[in-house]
């Protein structure tokens, strides 16, 4: 994101639509989707709303992105660990197949 808009306050018109297959039955779009039925979906526009928000400062965005990337690394490491453990388990199961433990000594072979 350009540093020029960092910290800027933006107001945007969004259109609220009733939708059966979205959370809470509504969805926001930047245009009236009831006039654009190219996807074959039934959009019922409930009307426009003005949304005002402040773009976070550039440094805050950088910190947030670093946090997201570190979270991705943590998740990937956890997934990798589970996969490695599954492979290790398979190896151990294969090594157990056909392993004949030493036969137990007969009573008369015991030294006592």
Backbone torsions as a table, in degrees:
resi	resn	phi	psi	omega
1	UNK	NA	135.2	178.3
2	UNK	-62.6	141.0	179.6
3	UNK	-64.8	-21.4	-177.3
4	UNK	-62.6	-33.4	-179.7
5	UNK	-94.6	-2.2	178.1
6	UNK	-60.5	126.3	-179.7
7	UNK	84.8	-2.3	-178.4
8	UNK	-73.6	150.8	174.8
9	UNK	-101.7	127.6	-175.4
10	UNK	-122.7	137.2	172.9
11	UNK	-115.7	131.4	-176.3
12	UNK	-135.3	141.9	174.5
13	UNK	-88.4	125.1	177.2
14	UNK	-120.7	155.7	-178.3
15	UNK	-114.6	126.7	179.9
16	UNK	-89.0	131.6	-179.1
17	UNK	-125.7	140.7	173.0
18	UNK	-81.1	129.1	-177.2
19	UNK	-143.7	128.6	-179.2
20	UNK	-69.5	-30.9	-171.0
21	UNK	-102.3	15.8	173.9
22	UNK	-110.6	156.1	176.3
23	UNK	-54.6	137.3	177.6
24	UNK	62.8	8.7	175.1
25	UNK	74.4	9.4	178.8
26	UNK	-133.7	156.2	175.9
27	UNK	-142.7	150.5	177.2
28	UNK	-107.9	136.6	175.2
29	UNK	-134.7	159.8	179.3
30	UNK	-86.9	7.9	175.1
31	UNK	-149.7	163.7	178.4
32	UNK	-75.9	103.3	-175.5
33	UNK	-76.1	-11.9	178.0
34	UNK	-69.4	-18.8	178.0
35	UNK	-91.6	-7.2	-177.0
36	UNK	-126.4	89.8	-176.5
37	UNK	-103.3	34.9	-177.0
38	UNK	-63.4	-29.4	-178.0
39	UNK	-86.1	-4.1	179.3
40	UNK	76.7	17.9	179.7
41	UNK	-100.9	149.9	179.6
42	UNK	-91.7	105.4	177.5
43	UNK	-102.4	122.6	176.1
44	UNK	-106.6	105.9	-177.1
45	UNK	-75.6	122.3	178.5
46	UNK	-88.9	-14.2	176.5
47	UNK	133.2	168.5	-179.6
48	UNK	-84.8	153.4	172.7
49	UNK	-136.0	145.6	175.7
50	UNK	-93.5	127.8	179.0
51	UNK	-117.3	125.8	178.1
52	UNK	-115.9	131.7	178.1
53	UNK	-148.0	158.9	-180.0
54	UNK	-105.2	127.9	175.1
55	UNK	-69.1	128.6	179.4
56	UNK	-60.2	155.6	176.3
57	UNK	-61.5	150.8	-175.9
58	UNK	-55.8	-43.9	179.8
59	UNK	-62.1	-38.5	177.9
60	UNK	-63.5	-39.2	178.7
61	UNK	-65.5	-40.9	178.8
62	UNK	-62.7	-45.4	179.3
63	UNK	-61.2	-41.6	-179.7
64	UNK	-65.1	-42.2	179.2
65	UNK	-63.5	-41.8	177.7
66	UNK	-61.9	-42.1	178.3
67	UNK	-61.4	-43.5	179.2
68	UNK	-62.7	-43.9	-179.9
69	UNK	-65.2	-39.3	177.7
70	UNK	-65.5	-38.2	176.6
71	UNK	-63.0	-38.7	177.6
72	UNK	-64.2	-40.2	178.1
73	UNK	-62.6	-44.9	179.6
74	UNK	-60.0	-44.5	180.0
75	UNK	-64.9	-43.7	-179.9
76	UNK	-64.1	-39.8	178.3
77	UNK	-63.7	-40.5	178.8
78	UNK	-64.8	-43.8	179.0
79	UNK	-64.0	-40.6	179.3
80	UNK	-64.1	-42.5	179.7
81	UNK	-59.6	-45.4	179.9
82	UNK	-61.8	-43.4	179.9
83	UNK	-63.8	-42.1	178.7
84	UNK	-63.7	-42.5	178.9
85	UNK	-62.4	-39.0	177.8
86	UNK	-63.2	-41.2	178.3
87	UNK	-66.7	-42.1	177.5
88	UNK	-60.3	-41.4	177.6
89	UNK	-61.9	-42.1	178.6
90	UNK	-62.0	-41.9	178.7
91	UNK	-60.9	-46.4	-179.2
92	UNK	-62.9	-39.0	178.0
93	UNK	-65.7	-38.4	178.4
94	UNK	-67.0	-37.6	179.1
95	UNK	-69.0	-27.5	178.5
96	UNK	-76.2	-26.0	179.6
97	UNK	-69.1	126.6	177.9
98	UNK	81.0	1.5	177.4
99	UNK	-80.4	118.3	178.4
100	UNK	-101.3	114.6	177.8
101	UNK	-66.5	158.9	177.6
102	UNK	-57.9	137.4	179.6
103	UNK	-66.0	146.8	178.3
104	UNK	-70.9	140.6	179.1
105	UNK	-68.5	150.6	176.0
106	UNK	-74.5	157.9	-177.1
107	UNK	-55.4	-37.6	-177.3
108	UNK	-74.5	-11.2	177.3
109	UNK	-88.2	-9.6	-178.8
110	UNK	-73.1	141.5	-176.7
111	UNK	-74.1	-6.5	-178.9
112	UNK	-119.8	NA	NA
